[in-house]
Each structure stands twice: as structure tokens, then as C-alpha cells.
């Protein structure tokens, strides 16, 4: 969050110099060609819109996309969904 702290100081007029490009290199590792967050990294989460806004002004990166884990589908739920779909097709 070092870059964010520098940006925050700038927008609150505590620092007169704007921060340089966003630098996520210290908090990212590359896995399967994608930047992912290092475990225990000093980081904060922002919306995609906020990222796009800040990145369009300051540049830098890499972009780290956090995705919630996908829960496994239980077989009983899948069968119920299929059953409902079949019942609606008959109407």
C-alpha cells in the first residue's frame, strides 16, 4: 500500500509531488501467466472502476485481479435445477 499512501498524501495536500506510476511488483507473484497477490502482502482492495481510473492517470501495474473462490456444485442441487428446467419446458 506504499503507492496508495503516497497518493493519499498528495490528494490531501500533505505532499506537493504526485505519486509516480502504480507499483504492484512488490505485492504480486506470477502464476500461470497471471499476477496474483502474494500471501501476507501489504495491500488493499479497490473496485475495478477505481483501478481503471487511477491506472489511466498514473499508469503502472501490474493489475492484480482478486476473484472469490468458486464453490463446488453439489450433485443434489444440479439435479434439482435440471428438474425445474424440464418442468418449465412442458408448459
Backbone bond lengths (Angstrom), bond angles and torsions (degrees), N, CA, C in turn:
res aa  C-N    CA-C-N  psi(-1)  N-CA   C-N-CA  omega(-1)  CA-C   N-CA-C  phi
1 X - - - 1.440 - - 1.521 111.39 -
2 X 1.299 115.92 12.23 1.463 120.22 -180.00 1.525 111.27 -57.68
3 X 1.339 116.46 -47.73 1.461 119.21 -179.48 1.529 110.50 -61.05
4 X 1.322 116.85 -43.00 1.461 120.60 -179.25 1.525 111.37 -61.85
5 X 1.325 116.35 -39.95 1.475 119.70 178.05 1.535 111.09 -63.30
6 X 1.342 116.06 -39.50 1.472 119.67 177.13 1.526 110.37 -65.59
7 X 1.316 117.27 -42.23 1.462 121.40 178.44 1.530 110.44 -64.04
8 X 1.315 116.58 -43.64 1.460 121.44 179.53 1.533 111.02 -60.86
9 X 1.318 116.96 -42.44 1.464 120.98 176.39 1.515 111.73 -61.52
10 X 1.329 116.45 -37.47 1.467 121.11 179.25 1.530 111.09 -68.18
11 X 1.330 117.69 -47.77 1.468 119.55 -176.61 1.528 112.15 -72.00
12 X 1.320 117.15 -21.81 1.468 120.69 176.43 1.522 111.68 -92.19
13 X 1.333 116.56 8.93 1.465 124.46 177.95 1.528 113.03 61.33
14 X 1.328 116.90 26.65 1.465 120.60 173.52 1.524 110.07 -84.15
15 X 1.327 116.35 -28.19 1.460 123.17 176.31 1.523 107.91 -122.83
16 X 1.325 117.07 139.76 1.463 119.90 -179.24 1.522 112.93 -86.23
17 X 1.331 117.02 -20.21 1.461 120.80 -178.41 1.528 110.53 -94.27
18 X 1.341 117.67 132.53 1.467 119.48 175.87 1.523 109.77 -69.07
19 X 1.332 116.62 155.88 1.476 118.62 177.73 1.522 109.84 -69.23
20 X 1.291 115.85 158.73 1.463 120.12 175.52 1.518 109.74 -77.15
21 X 1.326 116.78 -161.61 1.461 120.30 178.07 1.531 111.50 -60.70
22 X 1.316 115.45 150.11 1.469 121.12 176.57 1.524 107.91 -59.91
23 X 1.334 116.63 135.06 1.460 120.85 -179.00 1.523 109.62 -126.05
24 X 1.330 115.22 95.81 1.467 120.60 177.58 1.521 112.26 -96.05
25 X 1.324 117.51 6.30 1.466 120.88 -176.09 1.526 112.13 -60.03
26 X 1.336 117.28 -32.49 1.466 120.26 -177.26 1.530 112.76 -75.49
27 X 1.331 116.39 -18.70 1.464 118.80 -176.99 1.529 112.61 -111.47
28 X 1.337 117.48 5.01 1.463 121.10 -176.26 1.515 112.09 -117.58
29 X 1.311 114.86 149.92 1.459 123.14 168.42 1.517 106.42 -129.63
30 X 1.319 117.01 153.94 1.458 120.94 -179.57 1.518 109.31 -100.14
31 X 1.330 114.45 125.70 1.467 120.93 175.98 1.513 107.48 -131.53
32 X 1.305 116.55 126.05 1.468 122.71 179.67 1.527 111.14 53.34
33 X 1.325 116.74 36.72 1.454 121.28 176.91 1.522 115.24 81.20
34 X 1.339 117.77 2.84 1.457 121.43 179.57 1.527 110.85 -117.66
35 X 1.343 115.55 144.27 1.460 120.47 175.60 1.523 108.32 -78.32
36 X 1.330 115.78 125.17 1.467 121.33 176.87 1.517 108.27 -124.82
37 X 1.308 115.74 156.98 1.455 122.07 -177.50 1.523 110.94 -70.95
38 X 1.345 116.02 132.17 1.460 120.47 174.44 1.520 108.41 -67.32
39 X 1.313 115.48 142.43 1.456 120.06 177.26 1.528 109.25 -64.21
40 X 1.321 116.70 131.06 1.456 122.20 178.64 1.518 114.33 77.95
41 X 1.332 117.78 9.84 1.468 121.34 -178.50 1.530 111.14 -67.26
42 X 1.331 115.64 147.17 1.463 122.48 175.26 1.519 106.99 -76.19
43 X 1.328 116.58 96.60 1.456 119.93 -172.95 1.521 110.86 -145.00
44 X 1.303 114.27 167.25 1.452 122.58 173.47 1.509 107.83 -138.15
45 X 1.311 116.76 159.29 1.455 120.64 -177.59 1.524 109.40 -107.75
46 X 1.333 116.31 134.20 1.460 122.01 177.33 1.523 108.51 -127.64
47 X 1.321 116.11 161.34 1.464 120.07 179.67 1.523 110.34 -70.57
48 X 1.308 115.40 162.21 1.459 120.87 177.66 1.527 110.39 -61.30
49 X 1.329 116.62 -39.07 1.461 121.01 179.65 1.526 111.16 -62.88
50 X 1.330 116.46 -43.50 1.467 120.54 178.76 1.519 110.34 -64.36
51 X 1.341 116.91 -44.07 1.463 120.50 177.37 1.524 110.03 -56.96
52 X 1.321 116.68 -50.03 1.465 120.58 -177.94 1.525 111.06 -59.29
53 X 1.323 117.33 -40.01 1.458 121.89 179.29 1.533 110.94 -64.27
54 X 1.335 116.39 -53.36 1.471 119.86 -178.33 1.525 111.53 -64.28
55 X 1.321 116.99 -41.03 1.459 120.78 -178.71 1.525 110.98 -67.58
56 X 1.326 117.60 -32.66 1.470 119.94 178.65 1.525 111.62 -68.95
57 X 1.322 116.70 -27.77 1.465 120.78 179.67 1.525 111.61 -87.02
58 X 1.344 116.50 -48.07 1.467 121.21 -170.92 1.519 114.30 -101.21
59 X 1.343 117.58 -19.30 1.458 119.92 -177.15 1.516 111.55 71.75
60 X 1.309 116.03 -168.06 1.460 120.79 177.32 1.513 112.64 94.22
61 X 1.311 115.03 -162.10 1.462 121.37 -177.35 1.516 110.06 149.85
62 X 1.283 119.68 -156.38 1.452 126.74 -0.86 1.528 111.11 -76.29
63 X 1.324 115.21 158.80 1.460 121.18 175.46 1.524 107.79 -73.00
64 X 1.310 116.33 132.61 1.462 121.64 177.72 1.527 106.86 -116.53
65 X 1.307 116.36 115.20 1.460 120.49 -177.98 1.524 108.47 -100.02
66 X 1.319 114.66 123.55 1.462 120.57 177.45 1.519 108.02 -98.77
67 X 1.294 115.90 125.09 1.457 120.56 178.07 1.526 108.58 -118.80
68 X 1.336 116.64 135.63 1.463 117.83 177.41 1.522 109.87 -66.58
69 X 1.330 116.90 148.77 1.460 118.46 178.91 1.520 110.12 -63.33
70 X 1.320 115.99 143.66 1.460 121.32 178.72 1.523 107.84 -86.93
71 X 1.350 116.74 120.27 1.465 118.05 -179.53 1.527 110.41 -70.33
72 X 1.327 116.28 146.06 1.461 118.47 179.02 1.527 109.81 -66.84
73 X 1.327 116.61 146.60 1.464 121.41 177.93 1.520 108.27 -85.08
74 X 1.318 114.65 128.00 1.461 119.30 178.78 1.526 109.04 -80.69
75 X 1.327 118.04 137.83 1.467 121.01 -177.37 1.532 112.96 -56.04
76 X 1.339 118.49 -37.57 1.461 120.95 -178.82 1.523 110.98 -63.59
77 X 1.332 117.30 -38.98 1.460 121.06 179.82 1.515 109.97 -66.66
78 X 1.329 117.41 -42.02 1.459 121.94 -179.85 1.529 110.18 -61.28
79 X 1.318 117.30 -44.12 1.459 120.68 179.62 1.528 110.86 -64.12
80 X 1.326 118.54 -39.32 1.459 122.46 178.61 1.516 110.37 -63.51
81 X 1.347 117.63 -43.88 1.458 121.21 179.31 1.522 110.99 -63.04
82 X 1.327 117.77 -40.48 1.455 120.82 178.82 1.522 110.36 -65.75
83 X 1.311 116.28 -38.85 1.455 121.50 -179.40 1.526 110.25 -64.36
84 X 1.307 117.95 -44.09 1.461 122.28 178.79 1.524 110.03 -62.71
85 X 1.311 116.49 -42.11 1.463 120.06 -179.95 1.525 110.48 -63.06
86 X 1.320 118.09 -42.56 1.454 121.67 179.19 1.514 111.26 -64.36
87 X 1.331 117.51 -39.49 1.457 120.84 179.61 1.518 111.83 -65.84
88 X 1.352 118.67 -36.24 1.448 120.58 -179.43 1.518 112.34 -73.77
89 X 1.320 118.33 -26.99 1.457 120.86 179.07 1.521 111.58 -68.93
90 X 1.322 117.80 -25.59 1.452 121.43 -179.23 1.520 113.12 -77.17
91 X 1.331 117.89 -11.57 1.464 120.24 -176.65 1.493 113.90 -79.35
